[in-house]
């Protein structure tokens, strides 16, 4: 079974309209993998990060983002946000999701690993603080947090290495999209 939920790019944009807010490229009727590869070679390759975050399932998107942040942020493995997100990927149950959400709530929003924990925490269910009612996670929350985590990590890379790192992240996304 493929990890892709959509057969065309237009389907992604139709299902998750907030994607239009996160990238400049227009939707097409082509398949997602060639579109992502084309974005990587465009004048705005960062659009590929947004597109991949939306096209993958939530669990796969968080896993991909964790791998990207590990590449982009030295010592990321030591951060609790990354650990919480990876724990949810390994065991995507409510207890792990809530632990990631709690970790993110107290985290520094300037840190990419906090956004990884948010991506896992916002993957579904109630995202309100305990005792504050019910606020259900919107379908696009995980994708937005994944995008912020990766672009935040990319901003920490020295300019001369940024394009190569971005390419590595996009290649990882393509591999994940093509995985059986």
KEFINU-44058 format. One record per residue (C-alpha): residue in one letter; z, x negated, y negated. Coordinates in Angstrom, 1 decimal, padded with zeros to 4 digits. Last residue first. Example, Ala and Ser with C-alpha at 12.3 -4.5 7.8 and 13.67 -1.06 7.14 Angstrom:
% residues 2
aa S; zz 007.1; xx -013.7; yy 001.1;
aa A; zz 007.8; xx -012.3; yy 004.5;
END
This chain:
% residues 180
aa X; zz -000.6; xx -005.3; yy -000.7;
aa X; zz -000.3; xx -007.6; yy -003.6;
aa X; zz -003.1; xx -007.3; yy -006.2;
aa X; zz -000.9; xx -006.1; yy -009.0;
aa X; zz 001.7; xx -008.8; yy -008.2;
aa X; zz -001.0; xx -011.5; yy -008.3;
aa X; zz -002.3; xx -010.1; yy -011.6;
aa X; zz 001.2; xx -010.1; yy -013.1;
aa X; zz 001.7; xx -013.7; yy -012.0;
aa X; zz -001.6; xx -014.6; yy -013.7;
aa X; zz -000.4; xx -012.9; yy -016.9;
aa X; zz 002.8; xx -014.9; yy -016.9;
aa X; zz 001.0; xx -018.2; yy -016.2;
aa X; zz -001.5; xx -017.4; yy -019.0;
aa X; zz 001.4; xx -016.8; yy -021.4;
aa X; zz 002.9; xx -020.1; yy -020.4;
aa X; zz -000.4; xx -021.9; yy -021.0;
aa X; zz -000.9; xx -020.3; yy -024.4;
aa X; zz 002.7; xx -021.1; yy -025.5;
aa X; zz 002.7; xx -024.8; yy -024.7;
aa X; zz 001.5; xx -026.1; yy -028.0;
aa X; zz 003.7; xx -023.6; yy -029.9;
aa X; zz 007.0; xx -024.6; yy -028.3;
aa X; zz 008.4; xx -021.8; yy -026.1;
aa X; zz 011.2; xx -019.7; yy -027.5;
aa X; zz 008.8; xx -017.0; yy -028.7;
aa X; zz 007.6; xx -016.6; yy -025.1;
aa X; zz 011.0; xx -015.6; yy -024.0;
aa X; zz 011.1; xx -012.8; yy -026.6;
aa X; zz 007.6; xx -011.8; yy -025.5;
aa X; zz 008.8; xx -011.6; yy -021.9;
aa X; zz 012.0; xx -009.7; yy -022.7;
aa X; zz 010.3; xx -007.4; yy -025.3;
aa X; zz 007.6; xx -006.4; yy -022.8;
aa X; zz 010.0; xx -005.7; yy -020.0;
aa X; zz 012.1; xx -003.6; yy -022.4;
aa X; zz 009.1; xx -001.5; yy -023.4;
aa X; zz 008.0; xx -001.1; yy -019.7;
aa X; zz 011.5; xx 000.0; yy -018.7;
aa X; zz 011.7; xx 002.6; yy -021.5;
aa X; zz 008.3; xx 004.1; yy -020.8;
aa X; zz 009.4; xx 006.9; yy -018.4;
aa X; zz 012.2; xx 008.1; yy -020.7;
aa X; zz 015.8; xx 007.4; yy -019.4;
aa X; zz 017.9; xx 010.5; yy -019.4;
aa X; zz 020.7; xx 011.0; yy -021.9;
aa X; zz 023.7; xx 012.8; yy -020.6;
aa X; zz 027.0; xx 013.2; yy -022.2;
aa X; zz 029.0; xx 010.5; yy -024.0;
aa X; zz 031.9; xx 010.0; yy -021.5;
aa X; zz 030.3; xx 007.0; yy -019.8;
aa X; zz 027.7; xx 005.5; yy -022.1;
aa X; zz 024.4; xx 007.3; yy -022.0;
aa X; zz 021.6; xx 005.9; yy -019.8;
aa X; zz 021.5; xx 008.7; yy -017.2;
aa X; zz 019.0; xx 008.3; yy -014.5;
aa X; zz 016.0; xx 006.0; yy -014.5;
aa X; zz 014.7; xx 002.5; yy -014.9;
aa X; zz 016.7; xx 002.0; yy -018.2;
aa X; zz 019.3; xx -000.2; yy -016.6;
aa X; zz 016.7; xx -002.4; yy -015.0;
aa X; zz 014.7; xx -002.9; yy -018.2;
aa X; zz 018.0; xx -003.2; yy -020.1;
aa X; zz 019.1; xx -006.0; yy -017.9;
aa X; zz 015.8; xx -007.8; yy -018.5;
aa X; zz 016.3; xx -007.1; yy -022.3;
aa X; zz 019.6; xx -008.9; yy -022.1;
aa X; zz 017.8; xx -011.8; yy -020.5;
aa X; zz 015.4; xx -012.1; yy -023.4;
aa X; zz 018.3; xx -012.8; yy -025.8;
aa X; zz 018.2; xx -011.4; yy -029.3;
aa X; zz 019.7; xx -008.2; yy -028.0;
aa X; zz 023.0; xx -010.1; yy -027.3;
aa X; zz 024.7; xx -008.3; yy -024.4;
aa X; zz 027.5; xx -005.8; yy -024.2;
aa X; zz 025.2; xx -002.9; yy -023.4;
aa X; zz 023.0; xx -005.1; yy -021.3;
aa X; zz 025.7; xx -005.8; yy -018.8;
aa X; zz 026.7; xx -002.2; yy -018.6;
aa X; zz 023.0; xx -001.2; yy -018.0;
aa X; zz 022.7; xx -003.8; yy -015.3;
aa X; zz 025.9; xx -002.6; yy -013.6;
aa X; zz 024.6; xx 001.0; yy -013.9;
aa X; zz 021.3; xx 000.1; yy -012.2;
aa X; zz 023.2; xx -001.8; yy -009.5;
aa X; zz 025.4; xx 001.2; yy -008.7;
aa X; zz 022.4; xx 003.6; yy -008.8;
aa X; zz 020.5; xx 001.7; yy -006.1;
aa X; zz 017.5; xx -000.6; yy -006.6;
aa X; zz 019.0; xx -003.4; yy -004.3;
aa X; zz 016.9; xx -006.6; yy -004.6;
aa X; zz 015.4; xx -005.5; yy -008.0;
aa X; zz 018.9; xx -004.3; yy -009.2;
aa X; zz 020.4; xx -007.7; yy -008.3;
aa X; zz 017.5; xx -009.4; yy -010.2;
aa X; zz 018.3; xx -007.4; yy -013.3;
aa X; zz 022.0; xx -008.1; yy -013.1;
aa X; zz 021.4; xx -011.9; yy -012.6;
aa X; zz 018.9; xx -012.0; yy -015.5;
aa X; zz 021.4; xx -010.3; yy -017.8;
aa X; zz 024.2; xx -012.5; yy -016.6;
aa X; zz 022.5; xx -015.6; yy -017.9;
aa X; zz 022.7; xx -018.8; yy -015.7;
aa X; zz 019.3; xx -018.2; yy -014.2;
aa X; zz 017.9; xx -018.4; yy -017.8;
aa X; zz 018.7; xx -022.1; yy -018.0;
aa X; zz 015.4; xx -022.9; yy -019.7;
aa X; zz 013.7; xx -019.8; yy -021.0;
aa X; zz 010.0; xx -019.4; yy -020.4;
aa X; zz 009.6; xx -019.8; yy -016.6;
aa X; zz 012.8; xx -017.9; yy -015.7;
aa X; zz 011.7; xx -015.3; yy -018.3;
aa X; zz 008.4; xx -014.9; yy -016.5;
aa X; zz 010.0; xx -014.5; yy -013.1;
aa X; zz 012.5; xx -011.9; yy -014.4;
aa X; zz 009.6; xx -010.1; yy -016.1;
aa X; zz 007.7; xx -009.8; yy -012.8;
aa X; zz 010.8; xx -008.5; yy -011.0;
aa X; zz 011.4; xx -005.9; yy -013.8;
aa X; zz 007.7; xx -004.8; yy -013.6;
aa X; zz 007.9; xx -004.6; yy -009.8;
aa X; zz 010.9; xx -002.3; yy -010.0;
aa X; zz 009.5; xx -000.2; yy -012.7;
aa X; zz 006.1; xx 000.3; yy -011.1;
aa X; zz 003.4; xx -001.9; yy -012.6;
aa X; zz 000.9; xx -000.5; yy -015.1;
aa X; zz 003.3; xx -000.4; yy -018.1;
aa X; zz 004.6; xx -003.9; yy -018.0;
aa X; zz 001.1; xx -005.2; yy -017.2;
aa X; zz -000.4; xx -003.6; yy -020.2;
aa X; zz 002.3; xx -004.9; yy -022.5;
aa X; zz 002.0; xx -008.5; yy -021.3;
aa X; zz -001.8; xx -008.2; yy -021.4;
aa X; zz -001.7; xx -007.2; yy -025.0;
aa X; zz -000.1; xx -010.6; yy -025.6;
aa X; zz -003.6; xx -012.0; yy -024.9;
aa X; zz -004.7; xx -010.8; yy -028.4;
aa X; zz -007.9; xx -012.6; yy -029.2;
aa X; zz -009.0; xx -011.8; yy -025.6;
aa X; zz -009.0; xx -014.0; yy -022.5;
aa X; zz -005.8; xx -012.6; yy -021.1;
aa X; zz -007.0; xx -009.1; yy -022.0;
aa X; zz -010.0; xx -009.6; yy -019.8;
aa X; zz -007.8; xx -010.5; yy -016.8;
aa X; zz -005.7; xx -007.3; yy -017.5;
aa X; zz -008.9; xx -005.2; yy -017.6;
aa X; zz -010.2; xx -006.8; yy -014.4;
aa X; zz -006.9; xx -005.9; yy -012.7;
aa X; zz -006.5; xx -002.3; yy -014.2;
aa X; zz -009.8; xx -000.9; yy -013.0;
aa X; zz -012.3; xx 000.1; yy -015.7;
aa X; zz -012.4; xx 003.4; yy -017.5;
aa X; zz -011.4; xx 001.8; yy -020.8;
aa X; zz -008.4; xx 001.9; yy -023.1;
aa X; zz -008.4; xx 000.2; yy -026.5;
aa X; zz -006.8; xx -003.1; yy -027.2;
aa X; zz -004.2; xx -003.3; yy -029.9;
aa X; zz -001.1; xx -003.1; yy -027.9;
aa X; zz 002.4; xx -001.8; yy -027.9;
aa X; zz 002.0; xx 001.5; yy -029.8;
aa X; zz -000.9; xx 002.6; yy -027.6;
aa X; zz 001.4; xx 002.0; yy -024.6;
aa X; zz 003.5; xx 004.9; yy -025.9;
aa X; zz 000.9; xx 007.2; yy -024.3;
aa X; zz 002.2; xx 006.6; yy -020.8;
aa X; zz 000.3; xx 008.9; yy -018.4;
aa X; zz -002.9; xx 009.0; yy -020.5;
aa X; zz -002.8; xx 005.3; yy -021.3;
aa X; zz -002.3; xx 004.4; yy -017.6;
aa X; zz -005.0; xx 006.8; yy -016.5;
aa X; zz -007.4; xx 005.3; yy -019.0;
aa X; zz -006.9; xx 001.9; yy -017.4;
aa X; zz -008.2; xx 003.2; yy -014.1;
aa X; zz -006.8; xx 003.4; yy -010.6;
aa X; zz -003.2; xx 004.0; yy -011.5;
aa X; zz 000.1; xx 003.5; yy -009.6;
aa X; zz -000.6; xx -000.1; yy -008.6;
aa X; zz 001.7; xx -001.8; yy -006.1;
aa X; zz -000.9; xx -001.3; yy -003.4;
aa X; zz 000.0; xx 000.0; yy 000.0;
END
